[in-house]
Amino acid sequence: MNRSLSLISAVWILALSGCAAPGEAAEPAAASPAAEETAPALWNFAASEDAIRPESCEEGGAPMRGLLPLQLSIEALNAKQSEVLAARLPEGAALAGAWELTSTDPNFGGLSGIALEDETTLLAVTDAGGWVKFGLDGAAPAAATIGYMRGADGKFLTGKTENDAESLSVRDGIAFVSFERDFRIEAFDIGTCGASAKAVEIAKLPATYEGRAIDPNEGPEALTLTPAGSLRFGFEGATGSLSPLGDVLRDGSAEWSGTETANPDGFALVAMDTVSLPGGEDREIYLYRAFDPLRGARSVLVWGPDEADQLTLSRPVMTDNFEGLAARVLETGELRLWIVSDNNFSKMQRTLIYAFDVPL
């Protein structure tokens, strides 16, 4: 997000109605049979995949089209910086790695969302409508390529109204991206034709919440494609104290789900991801951030309902404007979490990627 960081706040909540007490997840209200019968059908990946691919990619597309090699310097944090960072982790969690990324390419920066494309590839979007694809060496980012998003007409997205990409989720090569300014979700078959993929509109997102117009810069910072294949989105802030969540419906519309994240301490929702745990249940992970001139950028990463399931990043930890989140369940049963910071294309900020392995 290319602006002063929001002072809106948000914290973990799993309730489907009302707010939980701090550290406690509220029980979802049971739906009546009549409500279940009349509930609108959710958009589904499996039912939509075959229609997206031909609309996004011309026949004969190549995965590397439009993606160019990126000269990138990847420096691990030094021993003292890593020690300070690791000391913040709750018991049982471990630092899988922490890196600062720099490049002489002026197009690199503004990483506002990340997602795992596969086990060896991390895909990022920038808030200038860019793609950055990283190879992974274990948890570590490696060689990278860069490209730019195209609209439905095949032309590059231009201007903040079009290209303010904030979050993404990827499945089977199709990237789903949420945009601020013009609140929407679009799909790109980047796995088939790389950055030559054309945008396919999935849904326009709400511009009002409880009768109030939403600021263009407080829109859909968070997006997740659930294991079942539905799309859920989260707005940074629709009122002074709430970050509401919503769902994309089968007819291409979108609606608020009734779930909100509450915010005591000046934090706002900026990213979310969903994984399927070994026991079969889904787990949602959230990333929140805050900023003020005195304390600088601060972040809270939450992967469960208990106090031991969260991490706070603030000084003296090396931290910055963390906006992107990706999650994966490892073969060990642990959860690996990557977060990335958006440097707003500013020399005064850093592009950081941190990875953590946390117990479930």
C-alpha positions in Angstrom: 0.0 0.0 0.0 1.7 3.2 -1.2 0.7 5.6 1.6 1.2 6.3 5.3 0.3 3.1 7.2 -3.3 3.0 8.5 -3.9 3.5 12.3 -7.0 1.3 12.1 -6.7 -1.9 14.3 -7.6 -5.6 14.1 -7.1 -8.8 16.1 -7.8 -12.5 15.7 -11.5 -13.6 15.8 -13.1 -16.8 14.7 -16.7 -15.9 15.5 -19.3 -16.0 12.8 -21.4 -13.7 14.8 -20.3 -11.2 17.5 -16.9 -10.9 19.0 -14.9 -13.3 21.2 -13.3 -12.3 24.5 -9.5 -11.7 24.2 -7.7 -15.0 23.7 -11.0 -16.9 23.3 -12.7 -18.0 20.1 -16.5 -17.5 20.1 -18.7 -20.4 19.2 -20.3 -19.9 15.7 -24.0 -19.6 15.9 -25.8 -22.6 14.6 -27.7 -22.0 11.3 -31.4 -23.0 11.2 -32.4 -25.4 8.4 -34.4 -22.6 6.7 -31.3 -20.4 6.7 -29.2 -23.2 5.2 -31.8 -23.7 2.4 -31.8 -20.0 1.5 -28.1 -19.3 1.9 -26.6 -18.2 -1.4 -24.2 -20.6 -3.1 -20.5 -19.8 -2.8 -18.2 -19.4 -5.8 -16.1 -22.6 -6.3 -12.7 -23.1 -7.9 -13.5 -26.5 -9.3 -16.6 -25.3 -11.0 -14.9 -22.2 -12.5 -11.4 -23.4 -13.4 -12.3 -24.6 -17.0 -13.9 -21.2 -17.8 -11.0 -19.1 -16.5 -8.2 -20.7 -18.4 -9.2 -20.1 -22.0 -10.3 -16.5 -21.2 -7.0 -15.7 -19.5 -4.6 -17.4 -21.9 -4.3 -17.7 -25.6 -3.7 -21.2 -27.0 -0.1 -22.1 -26.9 0.9 -19.9 -24.0 4.2 -20.5 -22.3 4.7 -20.3 -18.5 7.7 -17.9 -18.8 6.1 -15.4 -21.2 6.4 -11.9 -19.9 8.6 -12.8 -16.9 12.2 -11.6 -17.0 15.1 -12.5 -14.8 15.5 -10.2 -11.8 18.9 -9.2 -10.5 18.4 -9.7 -6.8 20.5 -9.6 -3.7 19.3 -11.9 -0.8 21.1 -11.3 2.5 20.3 -13.3 5.6 19.9 -11.3 8.8 23.0 -11.3 10.9 23.4 -13.5 14.0 22.4 -10.7 16.4 19.3 -9.7 14.4 18.2 -13.3 14.1 18.7 -13.8 17.8 16.5 -10.9 18.7 13.8 -12.0 16.2 13.9 -15.7 17.4 13.5 -14.5 21.0 10.0 -13.2 20.2 8.8 -16.6 19.1 6.5 -18.6 21.5 7.6 -21.9 22.9 7.9 -24.6 20.2 8.1 -22.2 17.3 11.4 -21.8 15.3 12.8 -19.2 12.9 13.2 -21.0 9.6 15.0 -18.0 8.1 15.0 -14.2 7.7 16.3 -12.3 4.7 16.5 -8.7 3.3 16.0 -8.4 -0.5 17.5 -5.6 -2.6 17.8 -5.0 -6.3 19.2 -2.4 -8.7 16.0 -2.8 -10.8 13.7 0.1 -9.9 10.7 -2.1 -10.7 11.4 -4.3 -7.7 9.6 -3.4 -4.5 6.1 -2.9 -3.1 5.6 -6.6 -2.4 2.0 -6.5 -0.9 1.0 -10.1 -1.2 2.5 -13.6 -1.5 1.3 -17.1 -2.0 2.8 -20.6 -2.6 2.5 -21.5 -6.3 3.9 -24.9 -5.5 6.3 -26.4 -3.1 9.3 -24.8 -4.8 7.9 -21.4 -5.9 6.7 -18.4 -4.0 4.7 -15.9 -6.0 4.3 -12.2 -5.0 2.3 -9.2 -6.3 3.3 -5.6 -6.0 1.0 -2.6 -5.5 2.1 -1.4 -8.9 0.5 -4.3 -10.6 3.6 -6.4 -10.8 4.4 -10.1 -10.5 7.6 -11.4 -8.7 8.2 -15.1 -8.7 10.8 -16.6 -6.3 12.3 -20.0 -6.4 12.5 -21.6 -3.0 15.5 -23.3 -1.5 13.8 -24.9 1.5 12.3 -21.8 3.2 14.7 -19.4 1.5 13.9 -17.2 -1.5 16.2 -17.8 -4.4 16.4 -16.7 -8.1 13.6 -14.4 -9.1 11.7 -13.2 -12.2 9.5 -10.2 -12.7 6.7 -9.1 -14.9 3.5 -7.0 -15.0 -0.2 -7.7 -15.0 -2.5 -7.4 -18.0 -6.1 -6.4 -18.1 -8.9 -8.3 -19.9 -7.9 -6.5 -23.1 -4.3 -7.8 -22.9 -2.9 -4.3 -22.1 -0.8 -3.6 -19.0 -2.7 -2.3 -16.0 -1.9 1.3 -15.5 -2.5 3.8 -12.7 -3.4 3.2 -9.1 -7.1 2.7 -9.8 -6.2 -0.3 -12.0 -3.0 -1.8 -10.6 -3.2 -1.5 -6.8 -2.8 -5.3 -6.2 -2.8 -6.1 -2.5 -3.2 -9.8 -1.9 -3.4 -13.1 -3.8 -4.0 -16.8 -3.6 -2.9 -19.5 -6.1 -4.2 -22.9 -7.0 -3.1 -25.1 -10.0 -1.4 -22.2 -11.6 -4.3 -19.7 -11.4 -3.6 -16.6 -9.3 -6.4 -14.8 -7.7 -5.6 -11.2 -6.9 -7.6 -8.6 -4.9 -7.3 -4.9 -5.7 -7.8 -1.7 -3.8 -9.1 1.6 -5.3 -11.3 -0.4 -7.7 -12.4 -3.1 -5.3 -12.4 -6.4 -7.2 -10.9 -9.9 -7.5 -9.4 -11.0 -10.8 -7.9 -14.3 -11.9 -4.8 -14.9 -14.0 -3.7 -18.2 -15.4 0.0 -17.4 -14.7 0.9 -21.1 -14.6 0.0 -21.5 -18.3 1.2 -18.2 -19.9 3.1 -16.4 -17.2 2.7 -12.6 -17.1 1.0 -12.7 -20.5 -2.1 -14.0 -18.7 -5.1 -11.6 -19.1 -7.3 -10.7 -16.2 -10.6 -12.5 -15.8 -13.0 -10.7 -13.5 -14.2 -12.9 -10.7 -16.2 -10.4 -8.6 -16.7 -6.8 -7.8 -16.4 -6.3 -4.1 -18.6 -4.1 -1.8 -17.9 -0.4 -1.7 -19.9 0.2 1.5 -20.2 -1.4 4.9 -23.2 -0.8 7.1 -24.2 2.1 5.0 -20.8 3.8 5.1 -18.7 4.3 2.0 -15.3 2.6 2.4 -12.1 4.6 1.8 -10.5 3.6 -1.5 -7.3 2.8 0.5 -8.9 0.7 3.1 -10.1 -2.1 0.8 -9.4 -5.8 0.3 -6.0 -6.3 1.7 -6.6 -9.9 2.5 -7.7 -12.8 0.3 -7.8 -16.6 0.7 -8.8 -19.5 -1.4 -10.1 -22.1 1.1 -9.2 -25.8 0.8 -12.8 -26.4 -0.3 -12.3 -23.9 -3.1 -14.3 -20.8 -2.0 -12.9 -17.3 -2.1 -12.9 -15.2 1.1 -11.8 -11.6 1.4 -11.0 -9.2 4.2 -11.0 -5.4 4.1 -8.4 -3.5 6.0 -11.0 -1.2 7.6 -14.5 -0.3 6.8 -15.2 1.6 10.0 -13.0 3.0 12.7 -12.8 -0.3 14.6 -13.6 -3.2 12.3 -12.1 -5.2 9.5 -15.0 -7.1 7.9 -14.7 -10.4 6.0 -16.8 -11.5 3.0 -17.4 -14.3 0.5 -17.6 -14.4 -3.3 -20.9 -16.0 -4.5 -21.5 -18.3 -7.4 -23.3 -15.6 -9.4 -20.1 -13.4 -9.4 -21.3 -11.1 -6.7 -19.8 -10.7 -3.2 -21.3 -10.1 0.2 -20.2 -9.6 3.8 -20.2 -12.8 5.8 -21.1 -11.2 9.1 -17.6 -12.1 10.5 -15.5 -9.1 11.6 -12.1 -8.7 13.2 -12.1 -6.4 16.3 -9.2 -4.1 17.0 -8.1 -2.8 20.4 -4.5 -1.6 19.8 -4.4 0.2 16.5 -3.9 -2.9 14.3 -5.5 -3.5 10.9 -6.0 -6.7 8.9 -3.6 -6.9 5.9 -3.4 -10.6 5.0 -4.9 -14.0 5.6 -4.4 -17.6 4.4 -6.2 -20.9 5.0 -4.7 -24.4 5.3 -6.2 -27.9 5.8 -4.7 -29.5 9.0 -3.8 -33.2 9.2 -7.0 -33.8 11.2 -9.1 -32.4 8.3 -10.2 -29.1 9.8 -9.4 -25.8 8.2 -7.2 -23.2 10.0 -7.2 -19.5 9.1 -4.1 -17.5 9.7 -4.1 -13.7 9.9 -1.6 -10.9 9.7 -2.2 -7.5 11.2 -0.1 -4.3 11.1 0.0 -0.9 12.7 2.2 2.2 12.4 2.8 5.4 14.2 5.8 7.8 14.0 7.0 7.0 17.5 7.0 3.2 17.4 7.2 2.7 13.7 5.8 -0.4 11.9 4.5 -3.2 14.1 2.9 -6.5 13.1 1.0 -9.3 14.7 0.9 -12.8 13.1 -1.8 -15.1 14.5 -2.2 -18.8 13.6 -4.5 -20.0 16.3 -6.9 -19.0 19.1 -4.5 -19.1 22.0 -1.9 -16.6 23.2 0.8 -19.0 22.3 -0.4 -19.0 18.7 0.8 -15.5 17.9 3.9 -13.5 17.2 4.3 -9.7 17.7 7.1 -7.9 15.7 8.2 -4.5 17.0 11.4 -2.8 17.8 14.2 -3.8 18.5 13.3 -6.6 16.1 14.2 -5.6 12.5 10.7 -5.0 11.2 8.9 -3.1 8.5 5.6 -2.8 6.7 4.6 -6.5 6.6 1.6 -7.0 4.3 1.9 -10.5 2.7 1.4 -14.0 4.2 1.7 -17.5 2.9 1.2 -20.8 4.8 2.0 -24.4 4.3 1.6 -27.5 6.5 4.9 -29.4 6.5 5.3 -33.2 6.5 6.4 -32.9 10.2 3.0 -31.6 11.0 4.3 -28.1 11.7 3.0 -25.0 10.0 5.5 -22.9 7.9 4.6 -19.3 7.6 6.2 -16.7 5.3 5.6 -13.0 5.7 6.8 -10.2 3.3 7.1 -6.5 3.8 6.0 -3.8 1.3 8.7 -1.1 1.1 6.5 1.2 -0.9 9.3 1.5 -3.4 11.1 3.7 -0.9 14.8 3.8 0.0 13.7 4.5 3.6 12.1 1.1 3.9 13.1 -2.6 3.5 11.9 -5.6 1.6 12.0 -8.4 4.2 10.9 -12.1 4.0 10.7 -14.0 7.3 9.8 -17.7 7.6 8.7 -19.4 10.8 7.9 -23.0 11.7 5.2 -23.2 14.3 3.5 -26.1 16.1 -0.1 -26.8 15.6 
